[in-house]
Structure formats: structure tokens, C-alpha cells
Amino acid sequence: MKSIWRAAREELRALLGDSQVRSILLVSLVIYALIYPLPYRAEVLRDVPVVLVDLDRTPTSADLARRVDASEAIAISGDAPDMAQATRLVQDRAAYGVLLIPAGFERDLLRGRQSPVAIYADASYFLMYQRVMQGAAVPIRQMGAEVEAGRLMASGAALGVARAQVTPATQVEVPLFNPAAGYATYVLPAAFVLILQQTILMGLALTTTRRRHGMDHPVWLVLGRMAAWVAIYAVLLPIYLIVLPAVYGLPNLGHVGDVLAIGLPFVLAAGLLAQCVAAVFRSDAVVQIVLLALGLPFFFLSGFAWPVEAIPPVLNALAQIVPSTPAIDGLVRVSQMGARLPDVAMNLWHLWALTAGFGLVAVLVETFRARPSAGPGDPQATGTPATRGAQSVSPRQTPASFPDLRSETRPPRADQADSG
């Protein structure tokens, strides 16, 4: 037990005593917590600018333009006389879509014929494209239903019958687990887990490359370091997984104990993975470059930016050895969907399996490092000068391989002796 506490104290001293590691583990988390969620605080994209091209210029076309402009998603930012000018506005990013009302729009409606309304949206930015299409399609469908219901009522149908024929089924949209149907509620819980993982990997891997070899048993060394990580992230983990979601108004249906039960093996698995990465690359400069390069692949392989169903099976199998993959799925189910630990048992066992696997590798690495070697760690190579000078000389070694000691034993010249 003393060996475990000694290893934990040394690990805490190494983590908090190194300014670079301290900035990664603490300062970067504060910066991410303040800056990263800001672009997503609006949740839903509103009032996307759209150019109107009204070739009909009738009260009905003006009514349709007013309906579209009144929608939450888009706003009519200008009125272009033709498609050529509207196209230039979209190319200049003054607008992200065009609403084209054709000539004869009102006439076709009065004659009972369909009158197509064209919607052009910038698909290079998917969120803009989605909002423009949604914001224009809903008012157009509503206006079409009112025109059809008016035509049926003019032919003698009752109001209720006309509405039932136009819209026989009423659509009720209920966004489950994301009441605002916003992007922040979707992306931030997963992003917080990825930020924690990236800082854990970089900070603990750098500490490992700069750490002196411990003299205790490898198992006690690894357990002591794990205890140090738990002590640090017992404060940081609740801030990121419980406090920050509440500050930014994200829905939270889970229990604190369930969130921490998943967070514990996640921290341990990520910390032990950092030990394995440091054992492979050894140099702190190489470790930083490698982990920075792996940040974006870990982001996509986590399964919320790139859907799991679209990830190739080989890459999806590789993603299962990254702690953030089961942690994101389990934490989202618990915090946003109200799941309990039995519901995420597979994620929990997955994280503990990663902890056990990476922990075994870390113990093997420490065992290998503890073996005596003939390199710089050999006692003979690091002994006193007297000890090194007493080493035997093989008769096969030639005199040319040793320094010429005659200059040191040659008697002084006469002039030197007189001057002395």
C-alpha cells in the first residue's frame, strides 16, 4: 500500500509540477469550456438571408413572400428583378438561397392548376441548405392547402370536410431528447468527452516520457498513477460532464452517480492509453505530434459527426479501442435520454475491458523497463570513475583503442623544472 501511495504522490508531483502538462490538463480545459460552446449557444439557425425573385407581381405572390419571410428559418433579404442578379448575390454570399415565384402564379392557382415555386439553396453549407428548404417549404404547403380548401368550399363542401380532404392526417412533430432540435444539444455532450480525452492523452503521455523509472513493483506503480488520475479528474470530470451542460442549458435526464460511474473507467482507460502511446513513441515531441494528428480521426470515429452506419467495418472496429467511442454513447444515453446503468451495461463493460487491456500493457512496459540492461542504465556504466577505471582489459583489445598515457607520465623538461 505504501508503494501505491508513493507512486501516486510522484505522479501528482509530475503532473502538477510540469508547467506544460499543467497547462494542458487545467488551462486548456478552461479555455475550451469558455470558447468552444459559444458558436452553438443559439442552438437553431435562424433568419438565413434569401433573395426573392417575383416574376408574377400579384397579391397572391406577395402573400406567399410575406409568409416565407415570417418563418423562423429564413428572411427575405432582397428583391432581385431576375435570376442573373439573384445568382450574383448568392455567389457573393450576400444570400444563401433564392425563392423564385414564376409568372402566372396567381392565374394558375385561380384556374385550379399547379404552379411550381422554385427554391434554390446553397448546399455547400448543409445547415444553411436545410434551413432554407425547411423555411420555404412549410409556408408553400400551407398556402397550397388553404387554396385547395377554399376551392372545395366554393363547390359546396363544409369547412371541416374541406380541411379533412386537404389534410387527412395532421402531422405532430415531437423532438425527443432534444426539445429545441438544436445543434448544441446534439454536438456539445460528445465534444466535451472528446476534449477530456484529448487533454488526458496529451498531458499524461508527456508526463510518461519525462518520468524517471520507479523502483517499486510495476503493478503498484501503475495502480498508484491511476489513483493520482482519479484524484485530479474527480474535480475536472464533474465540471465537464455535469456543471457545463447545466450552464449551457443542455437537457440532463441522468443521475449524477450514473454519469460518474461511466466517467471513472473512461478516465482510467484514456490515461492508460496515454501510457501505451508514450511507450511506443518515447519522445515528448513525437508524442505531441502524433496525438495532435489523431485528434481529428478520433472526432470522426466517435460516431456522432460521421454516422456509425456509414463508417467502414474496419474503421469501426479500430474505433472500439478508443475510450471515447463507448464513453460518448453511454454518457449521451444516460444524460440526455435518462438511461440507467443496466441500460448501458455494454458500454460500461467495454470501458472496463479497455482499462484492463491497457493496464496490462502498461504493467508489461514497466516490467520491461525494470530489467537490467547493458545500456546507459547499467550500474557499471553509471558507476564511479574509480570503479570504471578498475574494469579489466581484454587481451584482444589493441593499444590503439586506449589513450596514450605516456604524455601523462613523461618527466618534465629541464626548463620547466627550473621555472618551477
TORRO-37025 format. One line per field, with one value per residue: x, y, z of N, C-alpha, C in turn. Coordinates in steps of 0.05 Angstrom, whole numbers. Layout:
TORRO-37025
nxx: X	...
nyy: Y	...
nzz: Z	...
caxx: X	...
cayy: Y	...
cazz: Z	...
cxx: X	...
cyy: Y	...
czz: Z	...
***
This chain:
TORRO-37025
nxx: 16	40	74	39	16	62	76	30	36	84	67	27	60	91	53	29	73	99	99	81	50	13	-13	-38	-73	-104	-108	-121	-170	-203	-202	-226	-276	-298	-295	-306	-363	-390	-403	-447	-488	-535	-566	-607	-607	-626	-665	-639	-610	-647	-658	-711	-744	-792	-832	-884	-913	-963	-1019	-1025	-975	-944	-966	-949	-894	-892	-908	-866	-824	-839	-828	-789	-741	-718	-704	-727	-681	-673	-697	-694	-693	-687	-662	-608	-585	-598	-569	-517	-517	-520	-472	-436	-443	-481	-530	-562	-596	-649	-714	-759	-814	-856	-878	-949	-966	-1010	-1052	-1052	-1065	-1117	-1144	-1142	-1098	-1033	-978	-913	-864	-799	-742	-679	-621	-561	-521	-470	-461	-487	-523	-545	-570	-608	-641	-660	-690	-728	-752	-777	-809	-850	-887	-904	-930	-972	-1000	-1016	-1051	-1091	-1111	-1132	-1171	-1205	-1224	-1254	-1293	-1319	-1345	-1385	-1373	-1369	-1333	-1303	-1303	-1276	-1225	-1210	-1205	-1164	-1120	-1116	-1089	-1060	-998	-956	-900	-851	-794	-753	-713	-684	-706	-705	-689	-637	-569	-529	-545	-540	-485	-450	-448	-420	-373	-350	-333	-294	-258	-240	-215	-174	-142	-127	-98	-54	-31	-19	12	57	77	92	134	173	183	220	245	209	223	192	147	120	63	45	63	33	-19	-16	-7	-56	-90	-74	-92	-147	-155	-146	-183	-230	-248	-246	-276	-333	-343	-341	-377	-424	-432	-420	-457	-504	-497	-497	-549	-564	-603	-613	-624	-604	-575	-529	-494	-494	-471	-419	-403	-394	-357	-311	-284	-274	-236	-194	-183	-168	-123	-88	-83	-54	-5	10	17	59	98	107	125	160	192	178	166	152	108	71	62	40	-7	-35	-44	-79	-124	-167	-182	-201	-245	-280	-286	-315	-369	-411	-406	-393	-436	-447	-467	-448	-394	-338	-331	-280	-254	-291	-284	-232	-244	-266	-227	-215	-225	-264	-304	-342	-353	-377	-426	-449	-452	-484	-532	-545	-545	-576	-619	-639	-625	-609	-556	-560	-581	-539	-501	-467	-434	-409	-381	-349	-315	-289	-263	-227	-197	-174	-144	-109	-84	-57	-20	9	32	65	100	125	149	186	218	242	279	349	398	450	459	455	431	458	490	546	559	544	574	624	682	728	712	698	749	774	759	771	818	812	854	851	841	869	927	917	865	862	876	936	979	1029	1044	1025	1058	1109	1172	1184	1212	1277	1278	1226	1229	1266	1238	1198
nyy: -24	24	32	42	91	122	121	148	199	215	216	256	299	301	313	362	393	403	454	455	408	419	463	439	401	433	491	490	463	500	541	515	505	555	578	540	524	571	585	552	566	590	548	537	552	614	660	659	692	703	713	743	729	753	741	746	786	796	802	751	726	763	754	702	711	742	704	668	700	710	663	625	605	629	693	744	777	811	837	814	830	791	723	725	768	752	705	726	751	708	682	721	714	745	725	662	632	628	648	634	658	642	673	683	657	668	666	612	586	605	581	529	499	470	509	515	531	553	536	554	534	542	489	479	490	453	461	512	501	463	493	534	504	480	526	551	512	497	544	546	497	503	547	524	485	517	542	499	481	525	523	475	489	528	497	476	444	430	467	435	386	401	415	365	335	361	358	300	275	298	324	318	342	319	331	286	281	324	381	432	419	431	446	450	420	371	365	383	351	304	329	350	303	286	328	322	272	283	320	289	247	276	305	264	229	261	268	216	207	239	220	191	125	83	50	13	-44	-61	-66	-39	12	26	24	64	110	110	122	174	200	193	225	277	282	274	323	352	321	320	375	382	344	350	402	441	425	439	494	513	501	450	392	348	287	248	211	235	198	156	180	191	139	119	155	144	93	112	155	126	88	122	147	103	88	132	120	76	98	133	96	73	115	147	197	263	304	277	249	291	309	264	254	302	296	253	272	293	245	214	245	238	183	173	172	209	254	231	185	123	81	91	86	50	-22	-39	8	21	-21	-9	38	20	11	60	100	141	126	84	114	163	145	118	160	198	170	164	217	249	218	194	142	86	53	-5	-3	15	-23	-52	-12	3	-43	-48	-3	-17	-63	-42	-12	-53	-80	-41	-29	-77	-77	-31	-48	-89	-59	-28	-70	-89	-44	-45	-85	-103	-74	-68	-18	53	51	13	-9	-11	24	72	79	99	138	112	59	49	54	9	-33	-94	-106	-132	-180	-180	-130	-76	-34	14	27	53	112	148	143	159	211	233	211	225	253	321	373	404	460	470	448	483	530	518
nzz: 0	15	-28	-69	-53	-53	-107	-127	-104	-129	-182	-181	-167	-213	-252	-236	-227	-274	-319	-372	-377	-338	-359	-402	-378	-344	-356	-411	-411	-385	-424	-468	-446	-442	-494	-536	-534	-549	-605	-612	-580	-596	-613	-655	-724	-750	-790	-842	-897	-956	-1026	-1062	-1121	-1155	-1206	-1218	-1191	-1163	-1118	-1093	-1100	-1070	-1020	-1011	-1008	-962	-923	-925	-909	-857	-831	-784	-799	-846	-879	-921	-954	-997	-1061	-1123	-1193	-1232	-1246	-1257	-1228	-1177	-1173	-1173	-1124	-1089	-1101	-1082	-1029	-1004	-997	-983	-1011	-1061	-1075	-1123	-1154	-1205	-1267	-1277	-1232	-1196	-1231	-1248	-1200	-1191	-1232	-1217	-1227	-1218	-1194	-1200	-1151	-1145	-1107	-1091	-1059	-1022	-1022	-1005	-953	-905	-863	-874	-923	-907	-872	-906	-943	-909	-886	-929	-952	-916	-910	-964	-971	-934	-956	-1004	-984	-962	-1008	-1036	-1000	-999	-1052	-1050	-1013	-1042	-1079	-1049	-1005	-935	-883	-847	-875	-921	-901	-880	-926	-953	-917	-894	-852	-793	-779	-725	-695	-651	-620	-593	-534	-549	-542	-566	-616	-631	-651	-614	-569	-592	-607	-566	-517	-535	-554	-508	-482	-519	-515	-462	-467	-505	-477	-433	-458	-482	-438	-399	-429	-442	-391	-379	-416	-394	-344	-290	-281	-237	-175	-149	-149	-213	-217	-172	-184	-230	-209	-170	-201	-229	-186	-176	-222	-216	-171	-192	-234	-208	-195	-244	-281	-264	-272	-328	-347	-319	-294	-336	-379	-352	-345	-398	-412	-431	-441	-386	-363	-333	-276	-227	-204	-241	-286	-266	-256	-307	-324	-293	-310	-361	-355	-332	-373	-415	-393	-386	-439	-457	-431	-461	-512	-502	-490	-539	-573	-543	-545	-524	-559	-606	-587	-578	-630	-655	-624	-633	-687	-686	-664	-697	-728	-684	-671	-715	-715	-670	-679	-679	-712	-760	-782	-749	-779	-829	-826	-848	-835	-818	-799	-760	-725	-707	-681	-634	-597	-577	-522	-521	-556	-534	-489	-504	-527	-483	-444	-469	-473	-420	-397	-432	-449	-405	-389	-347	-309	-319	-370	-402	-397	-432	-454	-407	-391	-435	-430	-382	-398	-436	-399	-369	-409	-430	-381	-370	-411	-396	-348	-366	-397	-357	-329	-367	-372	-322	-323	-319	-360	-410	-425	-419	-369	-340	-281	-281	-321	-300	-255	-206	-224	-207	-202	-256	-278	-258	-288	-323	-376	-439	-470	-524	-541	-575	-568	-593	-583	-535	-496	-502	-450	-439	-444	-398	-358	-372	-354	-331	-372	-371	-370	-353	-302	-277	-279	-245
caxx: 0	58	85	18	14	86	73	10	48	103	52	15	81	100	32	24	98	108	82	68	29	-8	-29	-55	-94	-121	-114	-135	-198	-217	-206	-246	-302	-308	-295	-317	-392	-402	-417	-470	-508	-561	-579	-620	-600	-650	-664	-620	-618	-656	-666	-736	-747	-821	-838	-913	-921	-991	-1024	-1020	-946	-935	-974	-930	-868	-894	-908	-838	-807	-848	-819	-767	-715	-706	-713	-724	-662	-673	-716	-679	-711	-684	-645	-580	-576	-601	-546	-493	-518	-513	-443	-422	-450	-500	-553	-556	-617	-666	-742	-768	-843	-857	-900	-973	-970	-1037	-1071	-1054	-1079	-1146	-1154	-1141	-1074	-1009	-959	-888	-847	-772	-726	-651	-607	-532	-516	-442	-463	-511	-542	-558	-587	-631	-659	-673	-711	-749	-766	-794	-828	-874	-907	-915	-950	-995	-1015	-1029	-1074	-1113	-1124	-1148	-1194	-1223	-1237	-1274	-1315	-1333	-1361	-1407	-1364	-1367	-1306	-1290	-1298	-1255	-1199	-1203	-1197	-1138	-1100	-1129	-1074	-1045	-971	-947	-871	-842	-765	-747	-687	-672	-730	-701	-679	-614	-544	-512	-554	-530	-456	-433	-441	-398	-349	-338	-319	-270	-239	-228	-197	-150	-124	-116	-77	-31	-19	-7	34	80	88	105	160	192	184	241	236	204	237	173	136	105	34	39	68	10	-42	-12	-12	-85	-102	-69	-111	-174	-156	-147	-208	-253	-257	-250	-297	-360	-346	-346	-400	-448	-435	-421	-483	-525	-492	-506	-577	-568	-621	-599	-643	-590	-567	-501	-479	-491	-451	-392	-396	-383	-333	-288	-268	-265	-211	-172	-175	-154	-97	-72	-77	-32	19	18	26	85	117	113	139	181	199	155	160	137	81	53	54	22	-33	-49	-54	-100	-148	-189	-193	-217	-270	-298	-291	-332	-395	-433	-403	-394	-454	-435	-476	-433	-365	-330	-328	-252	-250	-309	-271	-210	-255	-275	-205	-212	-244	-286	-326	-363	-360	-397	-452	-461	-459	-507	-556	-551	-550	-597	-642	-649	-619	-595	-532	-565	-586	-514	-482	-447	-415	-393	-362	-330	-295	-272	-246	-205	-180	-158	-125	-87	-70	-38	3	25	48	86	120	141	166	208	237	255	300	376	408	478	459	461	421	473	505	574	561	538	588	644	705	747	701	701	777	783	749	793	823	814	879	846	839	894	934	906	838	864	891	965	983	1057	1047	1019	1079	1135	1184	1185	1237	1295	1269	1202	1236	1278	1218	1182
cayy: 0	48	35	55	119	135	125	168	225	222	223	283	319	304	326	390	408	410	476	448	389	433	480	421	389	452	516	485	456	525	555	500	508	582	586	521	523	596	586	535	574	597	523	534	573	630	683	656	710	692	733	738	736	751	747	748	813	797	800	724	722	779	740	679	722	750	680	657	719	708	638	628	596	647	720	756	799	829	831	816	830	766	703	731	785	736	687	741	756	683	678	740	707	763	709	634	619	644	640	643	656	645	689	667	641	672	656	582	578	610	561	502	485	472	529	509	552	542	543	548	536	536	463	476	491	436	473	533	487	451	514	547	486	477	551	558	490	497	563	539	475	515	563	506	472	537	547	475	481	546	513	455	503	542	478	467	427	444	474	412	366	411	412	337	325	372	346	278	268	320	317	330	336	320	324	271	284	350	397	455	409	448	433	450	397	347	363	391	328	288	345	352	278	286	347	309	251	294	331	267	234	293	311	241	218	277	262	189	209	254	208	173	98	78	26	-6	-65	-48	-65	-17	37	32	30	90	131	111	136	203	210	195	248	301	283	275	351	361	306	331	402	379	327	357	431	455	421	455	523	519	495	425	374	328	270	226	214	242	174	141	194	187	111	116	172	133	76	128	168	106	77	143	151	80	90	151	106	58	115	143	74	68	137	154	225	280	319	259	243	314	310	241	258	323	285	234	285	293	218	206	260	226	155	172	164	229	271	212	165	96	64	98	81	22	-40	-40	32	19	-39	6	58	8	12	87	102	160	113	75	134	182	131	114	185	211	155	169	245	261	200	184	114	78	36	-30	2	20	-42	-59	10	3	-66	-41	15	-31	-81	-25	-6	-77	-86	-20	-32	-99	-67	-12	-64	-102	-38	-22	-94	-89	-22	-51	-105	-92	-73	-60	9	75	45	-8	2	-7	48	95	77	120	137	92	33	45	50	-17	-54	-109	-101	-157	-181	-176	-101	-66	-9	38	33	67	137	147	153	166	240	240	202	234	273	348	382	418	488	470	443	507	551	511
cazz: 0	15	-55	-85	-46	-62	-136	-131	-98	-150	-206	-177	-168	-241	-268	-228	-226	-301	-328	-398	-371	-322	-378	-419	-362	-329	-371	-437	-405	-380	-449	-483	-433	-447	-522	-554	-537	-556	-631	-613	-559	-608	-618	-681	-744	-756	-808	-864	-918	-982	-1045	-1074	-1149	-1160	-1234	-1221	-1181	-1157	-1088	-1083	-1098	-1048	-996	-1007	-999	-933	-907	-924	-893	-829	-819	-765	-810	-867	-881	-947	-951	-1020	-1083	-1148	-1216	-1248	-1234	-1260	-1206	-1153	-1173	-1165	-1095	-1075	-1105	-1065	-1002	-992	-991	-984	-1026	-1078	-1077	-1149	-1159	-1234	-1278	-1279	-1208	-1186	-1252	-1247	-1176	-1194	-1252	-1206	-1236	-1201	-1202	-1186	-1139	-1144	-1084	-1095	-1034	-1023	-1010	-996	-924	-903	-845	-889	-942	-893	-862	-929	-954	-890	-881	-952	-959	-898	-918	-990	-967	-920	-975	-1023	-971	-960	-1034	-1043	-982	-1009	-1076	-1043	-1000	-1063	-1092	-1032	-983	-909	-876	-835	-896	-939	-887	-878	-952	-960	-898	-879	-828	-782	-771	-700	-692	-624	-619	-568	-522	-558	-544	-584	-641	-636	-657	-589	-553	-605	-610	-543	-499	-546	-556	-481	-477	-536	-504	-439	-476	-517	-457	-417	-473	-485	-413	-385	-446	-438	-364	-381	-430	-377	-318	-283	-275	-209	-164	-138	-167	-235	-211	-153	-198	-247	-192	-157	-221	-234	-163	-180	-243	-205	-153	-208	-250	-190	-196	-272	-295	-259	-284	-356	-354	-303	-290	-361	-392	-339	-351	-426	-416	-445	-425	-369	-350	-319	-249	-224	-199	-266	-302	-255	-259	-334	-327	-279	-328	-384	-347	-329	-399	-431	-381	-392	-468	-459	-424	-484	-534	-494	-491	-567	-587	-524	-546	-518	-584	-625	-575	-583	-659	-661	-612	-647	-712	-681	-653	-717	-732	-661	-672	-734	-709	-647	-688	-679	-735	-782	-771	-746	-801	-853	-822	-856	-812	-807	-783	-736	-706	-695	-663	-609	-578	-568	-499	-526	-571	-517	-469	-515	-530	-457	-430	-482	-466	-391	-390	-448	-454	-380	-385	-322	-314	-333	-399	-416	-386	-452	-455	-383	-392	-456	-418	-362	-414	-446	-377	-362	-430	-430	-356	-373	-428	-380	-328	-381	-404	-333	-323	-386	-365	-297	-328	-322	-387	-413	-436	-400	-343	-327	-258	-288	-338	-284	-230	-201	-241	-197	-210	-285	-285	-249	-306	-336	-405	-454	-485	-553	-547	-585	-554	-607	-573	-509	-498	-497	-423	-436	-441	-370	-340	-382	-335	-342	-384	-352	-367	-336	-274	-266	-274	-221
cxx: 17	69	64	16	39	85	52	21	68	89	39	36	90	79	29	50	108	89	68	45	6	-25	-47	-79	-113	-129	-129	-164	-214	-223	-227	-274	-314	-312	-310	-348	-405	-415	-443	-492	-535	-578	-589	-612	-626	-643	-641	-628	-624	-665	-693	-735	-777	-827	-868	-924	-951	-996	-1019	-991	-934	-942	-956	-903	-869	-895	-880	-821	-815	-839	-794	-740	-702	-718	-708	-706	-661	-692	-700	-698	-709	-665	-615	-570	-578	-577	-520	-493	-511	-483	-426	-428	-467	-526	-545	-578	-633	-694	-753	-798	-847	-880	-925	-980	-999	-1057	-1074	-1069	-1109	-1159	-1153	-1118	-1051	-990	-933	-873	-819	-757	-697	-636	-578	-527	-487	-441	-489	-532	-558	-578	-612	-651	-674	-696	-734	-766	-784	-816	-853	-894	-919	-936	-975	-1012	-1029	-1053	-1097	-1127	-1141	-1173	-1214	-1238	-1258	-1298	-1331	-1352	-1383	-1398	-1363	-1337	-1291	-1284	-1276	-1227	-1191	-1194	-1169	-1116	-1114	-1115	-1058	-1018	-963	-918	-863	-812	-758	-717	-672	-695	-728	-694	-655	-589	-527	-519	-543	-500	-440	-428	-419	-372	-335	-322	-293	-249	-225	-208	-172	-131	-112	-93	-52	-16	-5	15	59	93	103	132	181	196	208	229	232	217	218	163	119	75	28	44	44	-14	-40	-17	-42	-99	-97	-88	-139	-176	-159	-174	-233	-264	-263	-273	-325	-364	-354	-371	-426	-452	-438	-447	-505	-522	-502	-534	-582	-586	-605	-620	-630	-584	-537	-484	-474	-471	-423	-384	-385	-358	-308	-272	-259	-238	-189	-163	-160	-126	-78	-65	-54	-5	29	29	54	106	125	131	161	188	175	147	144	110	62	44	35	-5	-49	-60	-77	-126	-172	-199	-210	-245	-290	-305	-310	-361	-417	-430	-405	-412	-441	-443	-460	-403	-359	-325	-300	-247	-268	-297	-247	-220	-262	-252	-200	-233	-268	-309	-348	-371	-381	-424	-465	-469	-482	-533	-564	-560	-573	-622	-653	-645	-606	-572	-538	-571	-561	-493	-460	-426	-397	-373	-341	-307	-277	-254	-222	-186	-162	-137	-102	-71	-49	-14	21	43	70	108	138	159	190	228	253	278	328	385	437	481	465	451	437	489	535	578	557	553	608	667	725	738	704	730	788	774	773	794	826	840	875	844	867	901	923	879	839	880	920	970	1012	1061	1041	1042	1107	1146	1185	1212	1252	1286	1244	1209	1249	1258	1201	1196
cyy: 25	53	49	84	135	141	147	196	234	230	250	304	323	318	355	406	416	431	469	428	402	450	463	410	409	476	510	477	480	540	541	504	535	588	566	522	549	596	570	543	581	572	519	558	587	652	681	674	696	714	724	747	732	760	750	775	815	796	772	718	739	766	716	689	731	726	668	674	717	682	643	622	616	674	730	780	818	819	836	815	805	747	710	748	769	716	701	746	731	677	697	735	729	749	680	618	639	631	652	637	661	663	671	651	644	661	626	573	583	591	533	486	489	494	525	533	540	553	535	553	528	511	459	478	477	449	496	521	476	472	528	530	483	503	559	537	491	518	557	517	486	531	545	492	491	542	523	474	502	537	493	468	518	523	466	450	443	448	450	390	375	408	383	326	336	360	324	270	292	311	333	322	340	312	312	277	309	369	420	446	424	432	431	426	371	343	367	367	311	303	348	326	277	305	335	288	262	306	310	254	250	298	287	228	234	272	235	191	223	242	190	146	94	52	6	-26	-51	-46	-42	10	45	39	57	113	133	126	166	214	213	219	274	303	279	303	359	347	316	359	399	364	334	387	445	450	437	485	530	510	469	407	353	312	248	232	219	217	157	154	190	158	105	132	160	114	91	142	149	95	97	147	128	79	110	138	89	75	125	121	68	89	149	184	242	296	302	253	266	314	288	245	281	313	266	247	285	266	208	220	246	197	152	166	184	249	255	189	137	78	68	93	53	4	-41	-15	32	1	-25	26	47	8	40	91	120	147	102	96	154	169	127	139	199	196	161	197	256	244	188	154	109	59	9	-26	6	1	-50	-37	9	-19	-61	-23	0	-51	-66	-18	-30	-83	-66	-22	-55	-91	-49	-27	-78	-83	-32	-46	-95	-67	-28	-72	-91	-94	-64	-32	29	69	25	4	7	18	74	96	100	117	115	64	28	41	23	-40	-68	-103	-128	-157	-177	-147	-91	-40	16	46	48	92	132	160	162	195	249	232	211	255	300	355	399	447	491	466	468	528	545	518
czz: 0	-13	-73	-79	-54	-92	-143	-126	-120	-176	-204	-178	-197	-257	-261	-227	-253	-312	-354	-393	-356	-340	-395	-403	-350	-346	-396	-432	-399	-406	-466	-472	-439	-477	-540	-556	-547	-583	-631	-594	-571	-614	-646	-699	-752	-776	-828	-887	-944	-1000	-1058	-1104	-1156	-1188	-1239	-1213	-1178	-1127	-1077	-1080	-1075	-1021	-990	-997	-970	-915	-904	-906	-863	-816	-802	-779	-829	-866	-909	-945	-974	-1042	-1109	-1172	-1233	-1234	-1236	-1237	-1180	-1150	-1164	-1135	-1079	-1078	-1088	-1035	-988	-985	-995	-999	-1043	-1078	-1104	-1152	-1189	-1242	-1282	-1255	-1198	-1206	-1251	-1222	-1179	-1214	-1242	-1216	-1217	-1212	-1187	-1176	-1135	-1120	-1090	-1069	-1037	-1007	-1001	-965	-917	-884	-858	-909	-929	-883	-884	-939	-935	-886	-904	-957	-942	-906	-946	-987	-953	-939	-995	-1010	-968	-986	-1041	-1025	-991	-1034	-1070	-1029	-1021	-1078	-1075	-1008	-957	-902	-865	-856	-914	-926	-885	-904	-960	-943	-882	-854	-818	-771	-745	-696	-662	-623	-593	-560	-531	-563	-564	-612	-650	-640	-632	-572	-565	-603	-584	-524	-509	-548	-529	-475	-493	-525	-480	-448	-488	-497	-439	-432	-475	-459	-400	-402	-443	-411	-365	-394	-413	-350	-314	-276	-245	-201	-152	-158	-188	-230	-192	-166	-215	-230	-178	-177	-228	-211	-166	-201	-232	-186	-169	-221	-234	-189	-225	-286	-289	-271	-313	-363	-340	-302	-317	-376	-379	-344	-379	-432	-431	-428	-410	-354	-334	-290	-247	-220	-224	-284	-292	-257	-287	-337	-314	-298	-353	-378	-345	-356	-416	-419	-387	-422	-472	-451	-447	-507	-527	-496	-520	-579	-569	-523	-541	-543	-603	-614	-580	-612	-665	-649	-624	-674	-709	-671	-672	-723	-709	-661	-691	-727	-685	-654	-687	-702	-761	-772	-770	-769	-826	-850	-832	-833	-801	-789	-757	-715	-692	-675	-636	-588	-567	-545	-505	-541	-553	-496	-479	-517	-502	-442	-442	-474	-437	-387	-406	-452	-428	-375	-358	-329	-327	-363	-415	-405	-407	-455	-430	-383	-414	-445	-398	-376	-425	-423	-369	-383	-431	-404	-357	-390	-412	-360	-343	-389	-380	-325	-342	-380	-340	-300	-330	-351	-387	-424	-415	-372	-328	-304	-264	-304	-323	-258	-227	-220	-233	-205	-239	-292	-277	-267	-320	-365	-418	-469	-515	-561	-554	-570	-567	-596	-546	-512	-490	-470	-419	-432	-413	-351	-349	-362	-347	-353	-364	-348	-350	-307	-261	-260	-250	-196
***
